[in-house]
Amino acid sequence: MASQLQYFMSPDDEVAFFRFLERFELEVYPRRVPPDWETFRASQENVPRLPEEDIYLVAVGVGPAIVDKVKRGPDKGFWRIDEVRSPVIFMERCRMNEEGELLSGQMWAEMEVTPQTGRKDAASDQFRRLYREIEEYLKKTFRKGDPKAFLVGPKAARLYKETRLVLRDSAHRGGTVVPYK
């Protein structure tokens, strides 16, 4: 089972998060990797270059991303990252919906041996430490939400309080989330 966090990040929270990530060797890939993709490092300066969709953060200090070419379907010709065998952190970015509500994002990494994923070896200790450090940063810096499965970034919590920004779970028919004080 993957280690998963659900959160709300305003654009300012995302910049602060990527400022924290600068200390690690993480490269950014989109979920669907075009053949001509140029990787770049996860840093504060590169936040405007981030793909709008979901992204992978590849821990290149731990190992390379294992990719396969998609041979069929609408993504034919693109590359797909093997998220089970590669040292990657999947990150779904928060975004605004049509009603002006902030939709939740999530972050997870596959680290355990499970029959469902086909993973034969557990993630390396170096990758586990890296992910745990990122997880601890989010839990320390962000507020807890109600329901408690969610973390709310400091700027998102301020926007909730000052402008009545609605924080909505991105799941189908997701409810609203309220940050604790």
C-alpha positions as a Python dict, from the first residue, in 0.01 Angstrom:
ca = {
    (1, 'M'): (0, 0, 0),
    (2, 'A'): (124, 344, -85),
    (3, 'S'): (200, 606, 176),
    (4, 'Q'): (-47, 885, 96),
    (5, 'L'): (-112, 1245, 206),
    (6, 'Q'): (-406, 1462, 103),
    (7, 'Y'): (-366, 1838, 122),
    (8, 'F'): (-472, 2184, 13),
    (9, 'M'): (-199, 2412, -121),
    (10, 'S'): (-256, 2765, -244),
    (11, 'P'): (-9, 2885, -511),
    (12, 'D'): (198, 3052, -235),
    (13, 'D'): (201, 2727, -33),
    (14, 'E'): (321, 2543, -343),
    (15, 'V'): (609, 2788, -392),
    (16, 'A'): (711, 2742, -26),
    (17, 'F'): (686, 2363, -64),
    (18, 'F'): (912, 2364, -371),
    (19, 'R'): (1155, 2592, -185),
    (20, 'F'): (1176, 2315, 76),
    (21, 'L'): (1225, 2050, -196),
    (22, 'E'): (1535, 2230, -331),
    (23, 'R'): (1752, 2046, -75),
    (24, 'F'): (1674, 1712, -241),
    (25, 'E'): (1776, 1585, -584),
    (26, 'L'): (1428, 1563, -737),
    (27, 'E'): (1349, 1593, -1107),
    (28, 'V'): (1002, 1678, -1237),
    (29, 'Y'): (816, 1467, -1492),
    (30, 'P'): (453, 1498, -1606),
    (31, 'R'): (217, 1201, -1572),
    (32, 'R'): (226, 1152, -1951),
    (33, 'V'): (585, 1213, -2056),
    (34, 'P'): (625, 1348, -2412),
    (35, 'P'): (920, 1199, -2605),
    (36, 'D'): (1092, 1540, -2616),
    (37, 'W'): (1051, 1618, -2242),
    (38, 'E'): (1336, 1813, -2084),
    (39, 'T'): (1362, 1736, -1713),
    (40, 'F'): (1427, 2007, -1459),
    (41, 'R'): (1494, 2016, -1089),
    (42, 'A'): (1215, 2067, -836),
    (43, 'S'): (1286, 2419, -705),
    (44, 'Q'): (1116, 2747, -626),
    (45, 'E'): (1236, 2906, -952),
    (46, 'N'): (1087, 2623, -1161),
    (47, 'V'): (733, 2638, -1017),
    (48, 'P'): (605, 2831, -1326),
    (49, 'R'): (741, 2549, -1546),
    (50, 'L'): (541, 2278, -1364),
    (51, 'P'): (288, 2092, -1579),
    (52, 'E'): (-75, 2177, -1497),
    (53, 'E'): (-160, 1811, -1452),
    (54, 'D'): (-21, 1560, -1206),
    (55, 'I'): (355, 1527, -1172),
    (56, 'Y'): (618, 1278, -1064),
    (57, 'L'): (912, 1382, -850),
    (58, 'V'): (1195, 1141, -930),
    (59, 'A'): (1464, 1096, -665),
    (60, 'V'): (1759, 1081, -905),
    (61, 'G'): (2004, 1047, -615),
    (62, 'V'): (1839, 715, -527),
    (63, 'G'): (1795, 578, -880),
    (64, 'P'): (1670, 657, -1229),
    (65, 'A'): (1309, 661, -1340),
    (66, 'I'): (1209, 342, -1519),
    (67, 'V'): (996, 429, -1821),
    (68, 'D'): (797, 235, -2081),
    (69, 'K'): (669, 355, -2415),
    (70, 'V'): (288, 356, -2448),
    (71, 'K'): (199, 153, -2757),
    (72, 'R'): (-180, 187, -2770),
    (73, 'G'): (-460, 423, -2685),
    (74, 'P'): (-481, 800, -2670),
    (75, 'D'): (-134, 827, -2509),
    (76, 'K'): (39, 635, -2791),
    (77, 'G'): (393, 763, -2842),
    (78, 'F'): (423, 906, -2490),
    (79, 'W'): (634, 755, -2213),
    (80, 'R'): (494, 618, -1888),
    (81, 'I'): (690, 610, -1562),
    (82, 'D'): (676, 281, -1372),
    (83, 'E'): (572, 422, -1035),
    (84, 'V'): (619, 92, -852),
    (85, 'R'): (980, 14, -948),
    (86, 'S'): (1105, 373, -977),
    (87, 'P'): (1196, 598, -682),
    (88, 'V'): (916, 847, -754),
    (89, 'I'): (673, 1054, -555),
    (90, 'F'): (342, 1113, -729),
    (91, 'M'): (199, 1459, -671),
    (92, 'E'): (-149, 1568, -772),
    (93, 'R'): (-154, 1947, -771),
    (94, 'C'): (-435, 2149, -615),
    (95, 'R'): (-642, 2348, -863),
    (96, 'M'): (-947, 2572, -874),
    (97, 'N'): (-1277, 2441, -1012),
    (98, 'E'): (-1544, 2633, -1207),
    (99, 'E'): (-1712, 2753, -886),
    (100, 'G'): (-1389, 2907, -753),
    (101, 'E'): (-1331, 2631, -495),
    (102, 'L'): (-983, 2495, -421),
    (103, 'L'): (-974, 2122, -496),
    (104, 'S'): (-754, 1896, -286),
    (105, 'G'): (-433, 1740, -407),
    (106, 'Q'): (-249, 1433, -294),
    (107, 'M'): (100, 1295, -272),
    (108, 'W'): (202, 932, -246),
    (109, 'A'): (491, 695, -296),
    (110, 'E'): (487, 317, -330),
    (111, 'M'): (727, 166, -78),
    (112, 'E'): (598, -172, 38),
    (113, 'V'): (603, -519, -115),
    (114, 'T'): (245, -602, -211),
    (115, 'P'): (91, -862, -442),
    (116, 'Q'): (-138, -597, -595),
    (117, 'T'): (147, -386, -730),
    (118, 'G'): (383, -668, -820),
    (119, 'R'): (668, -503, -630),
    (120, 'K'): (925, -767, -537),
    (121, 'D'): (1156, -547, -327),
    (122, 'A'): (1072, -277, -77),
    (123, 'A'): (1188, 78, -146),
    (124, 'S'): (1542, 161, -43),
    (125, 'D'): (1605, 310, 299),
    (126, 'Q'): (1739, 625, 136),
    (127, 'F'): (1411, 678, -54),
    (128, 'R'): (1204, 602, 257),
    (129, 'R'): (1398, 863, 457),
    (130, 'L'): (1352, 1119, 179),
    (131, 'Y'): (976, 1063, 162),
    (132, 'R'): (939, 1063, 542),
    (133, 'E'): (1126, 1394, 564),
    (134, 'I'): (890, 1550, 309),
    (135, 'E'): (591, 1400, 490),
    (136, 'E'): (712, 1537, 826),
    (137, 'Y'): (760, 1883, 674),
    (138, 'L'): (401, 1888, 550),
    (139, 'K'): (262, 1760, 880),
    (140, 'K'): (466, 2016, 1075),
    (141, 'T'): (400, 2317, 849),
    (142, 'F'): (39, 2255, 743),
    (143, 'R'): (-269, 2262, 964),
    (144, 'K'): (-490, 1963, 1019),
    (145, 'G'): (-826, 1969, 850),
    (146, 'D'): (-1169, 1843, 937),
    (147, 'P'): (-1203, 1563, 825),
    (148, 'K'): (-862, 1488, 969),
    (149, 'A'): (-728, 1303, 663),
    (150, 'F'): (-649, 1644, 505),
    (151, 'L'): (-367, 1890, 564),
    (152, 'V'): (-425, 2260, 488),
    (153, 'G'): (-138, 2489, 390),
    (154, 'P'): (-91, 2809, 592),
    (155, 'K'): (-182, 3042, 301),
    (156, 'A'): (-480, 2825, 204),
    (157, 'A'): (-601, 2839, 566),
    (158, 'R'): (-562, 3219, 564),
    (159, 'L'): (-759, 3244, 238),
    (160, 'Y'): (-1028, 3024, 392),
    (161, 'K'): (-1053, 3255, 691),
    (162, 'E'): (-1025, 3591, 511),
    (163, 'T'): (-1203, 3533, 179),
    (164, 'R'): (-1421, 3231, 263),
    (165, 'L'): (-1240, 3020, 5),
    (166, 'V'): (-1414, 2682, -11),
    (167, 'L'): (-1180, 2384, 29),
    (168, 'R'): (-1334, 2088, -155),
    (169, 'D'): (-1227, 1724, -161),
    (170, 'S'): (-1142, 1639, -524),
    (171, 'A'): (-1301, 1293, -493),
    (172, 'H'): (-1630, 1230, -672),
    (173, 'R'): (-1898, 1415, -475),
    (174, 'G'): (-1632, 1525, -231),
    (175, 'G'): (-1734, 1730, 67),
    (176, 'T'): (-1582, 2045, 207),
    (177, 'V'): (-1288, 2062, 444),
    (178, 'V'): (-1240, 2307, 730),
    (179, 'P'): (-893, 2385, 874),
    (180, 'Y'): (-846, 2361, 1250),
    (181, 'K'): (-748, 2683, 1424),
}
